[in-house]
Amino acid sequence: MWQLIGGWKSVVFDSLKYSFLLVSYLFLFEFGRRLVRPAAESGARFKKTILFISSWQLLPAITALIIIPAMLSSDFLKMAPILSRYFLGFTGGILAGAGLLLYALRMREMLRRTEVGKWFVLAGTALVAYGILGGLFVPPGDFFPANRLNAGLFLSITGLPVQLFRALCAVGIAYGIVRILNIFTREIEEKIQSTLIENSPDYIAVISQKGGFISVNRAGALLHEFSGPWEMAGKDAVGTVIENKAGFQEALAKALKGENSVVEFRSTGKKGAKIWWNAGFSPVKESDGGIINVLCISRDITGYREISEQNRRNYEIQKISNEILGIALKALPLPEILTRIFINILSVPFLTLEPRGAIFLADNETRSLAMVAQHGLAVPIQRACSNLPFGRCLCGRAAISGRTVYSGDLDERHEVMYDGISHHGHYCVPIKSGAEILGVLNLYLKAGHKKNNDEIAFLEGVANLLAGIIIRKRDEIELKRSQERLIQSEKMSAVGQLAAGVAHEINNPLGIILGFAQSLVKRIKEDDPMAMPLKSIERETVRCTALVQDLLVFSRTSKIEEEQLDLNEALNGALSLIFARAKPRGVEILQEMSTDLPRIFGNKNKLQQALINLANNAIDAMPEGGTLTIGTLLSGRRPGYVEIQVRDTGHGIPKKIQTRVMEPFFTTKEAGKGTGLGLSLVYEIVKSHNGSLELESEEGKGTRFIVFLPIKT
């Protein structure tokens, strides 16, 4: 161009000019080689030819073809530029243009969306034209084809210098390349976005309109326990949800309508992991605004949910504990307290229980469970489970093992059955204080309910609260009994002092009356009119004397002599008298005497008298006959004691008078049929042996008296 406008000439300038020309054509050739090679690698039709032309070994060979002939010629600076144009400029332009055109052809679908395909065509065509114009229309030379096809020929044909057209081609190349760079910038941005998405800790997925996964990032694949995102492609997105499917589908539907939405749901992994998500759904739109897919960005909130759930559970535990303690403080019978507490347990939100069950209290002497509270149980099961021995059925197993028993359905351990029983499971939780079993908490589950350690831990905590309540109530009852015994003792002491005074005051006059009466009876004849009155005086005086003796026993003025006794042998002496009185009244007597009882110290006659008095009261309580059970055993409730138990099946003692039956002269019998001293004497006899007397009675079911006597060595 400089020569064209008449610039000066020099060897140095020509050398620099050629050097720039050679370097520029070398870059053009290398650019073309690198552009056209991917076309061959992607399986182009002329793969071998393209691979040969685009091979890097060709560049040194072409350079040699330029340098060697130019050095052998007479004018290197004239020959070398022409050869460089032929071998580098022409081929480089053709290769670069072909490479861009082949890339545009191969990537036409993507380029159509990005709207840069036409710039590939423009730049590729301009490069081909530049290769032809710059590589074939060379400066005139004295060898073929430069002597015929050259810039002069182009000028004579077109009337314009070839350099002008080269410049226009360069402008087209530059403009096309600048526009092409937009796609590479976009690809870089997309690569960055793809990297960010792929490395994001959030679960990011593209979901199709049909609800299938199109793509999922690595985090999503790993959280769903897949090896990689490719395993999830095409799988049903809704199918991964195990909770709140409706919410997931609703959010997906909103996104397909163009609305953004957020929803929480729980999904399951391929290996069974359960994960909670907070998911945002957004529509993916085309340039025309049409919705093609849905973008779902989800964050794992399992840890947050677990903390929230634990806080909520702690609140519920505290709430139910407060309610239980509030119920326990009310002045109610223990069965009523346990029933109310049981209903509260069934209302705990996080427990998946059936609304039925029962609470049993343990009798460690008989090793059995008695149902004292229930809710929602059918009548047959109430009857069948009213009293269960330790070891029988699930509750009995819980009592004997001291551990919670779980059952998902009816099985061989569920020994209590009845016609029409429905399938169900159980939690049977022992209520215990240390090693002592106080009862069992029985709860019903739906058949197939899975064992839940959190539920068991909560129920065992409730059982501990129940144990404290039961012990507290038991202590209250014992305290009340102790207070009643103390009051009774004080009453007896006061009455005893009075009785002692009365007995002493009337004992001597009675002796004089009895002596004179007996003396007169011996002296008169049987047919004497005074015989009957005198015998009546004698009989009633003897009865009064016996009553005075009873008063003396009651007032402790008589000394009781003790000896070492075999309790069963001592009581057997009184059984014949009891049998004689019971048989005519239609009363059956059962003996439950424990063997190998330790020996005790006591007064044989007084203990027999106490047993006879208790048995007589029991027989009188069964006017139409019944069963009288007399037994002895080593006490389980009071270690260091033996028990004498007298149990009848009579009408029972009304609760309102149970506290008075041991008071002196208190009787419910008709006038003349009882003195009211029978139970009072029993009480005093037992007390004189450092023992105690307890009463258990229920109207319509019978009465049981328990005598506790200490074991003395």
Buried (B, 14 or more C-beta within 10 A) or exposed (E): EEEEEEEEEEEEEBEEBBEEBBEBBBEBBBBBBBBBBBBBEEEBEEEEEBBEBBEEEBBEEBBEBBBEBBEEBEEBEBBBBBBBBBBBBBBBBBBBBBBBBBBBBBBEEEBEEEEBBEBBBBBBBBBBBBBBBBBBBBBBBEEEEBEEBBBBBBBEEEEEBBBBBBBBBBEBBEBBBEBBEEBEEEEEEEEEEEEEBEEBEBBBBBBBEEBBBBBBBBBBBBBBBBEEBEBBEEBEBBEBBEBBBEBBBBBBBBBBEEEEBEBBBBBBBBEEEEBBBBBBBBBBEEEEEEBEBBBBBBBBBBEEBEEEEEEEBEEBBEEBEEBBEEBBEEEBEBBEBBBBBBBBBBEBEEBEBBEBBBBBBBBEEEBBBBBBBBBEBEEBBEEBBBEBEBBBBBBBBBBBBEEBBBBBBBEEBBEBEEEEBEEBBBBBBBBBEEEEBBBBBBBBBEEEBEEBEEBBEBBBBBBBBBBBBBEEBBEEEEEEBEEEBEEBBEBBEEBBEEBBEBBBEBBEEBEEBBEBBBEBBEEEEEEEEEBEEBBEBBEBBBEBBEBBEBBBBBBBBBEBEBEEBEBBEBBEBBBEBBEEBBEEBEBEBEEEBEEEBEBBBBBBBBBBBBBBBBBBBBBBBBEEEBBBBBBBBBBEEBEEBBBBBBBBBBBBBEEEEBBEBBBBEBBEEEEEEBBBBBBBBBBBBBBBBEBBBBBBBEEEEBBBBBBBBBBBE
